[in-house]
Amino acid sequence: MSSGGMQRDVRDRVIAMARAEDPQCRQQKIVKTEMLEVHPDGKSAEELWTVEQCGRRVDYVVAFPQRRAGGKSLGFSVRPQR
């Protein structure tokens, strides 16, 4: 749901985290994204990104903080789903 540039940044960070968890595997790809939570303005608050790597799937939660009125995006954070 985010802009193309933001999607690219999220994808790059998720893939980097997946590689760090399993440095031997070089076959990571995003296979699914799902919106988990929405801000009152309709923008994504939290998404689940699923990475397939070397035969297994790993999920990452991506959080997008609420923007301040008239302000720019506050970025995003990524954490493995436990």
Secondary structure, 3 states (H helix, E strand, C coil): CCCHHHHHHHHHHHHHHHHHHCCCCCCEEEEEEEEEEECCCCCEEEEEEEEEECCEEEEEEEECCCCCCCCCCCCCEEEECC
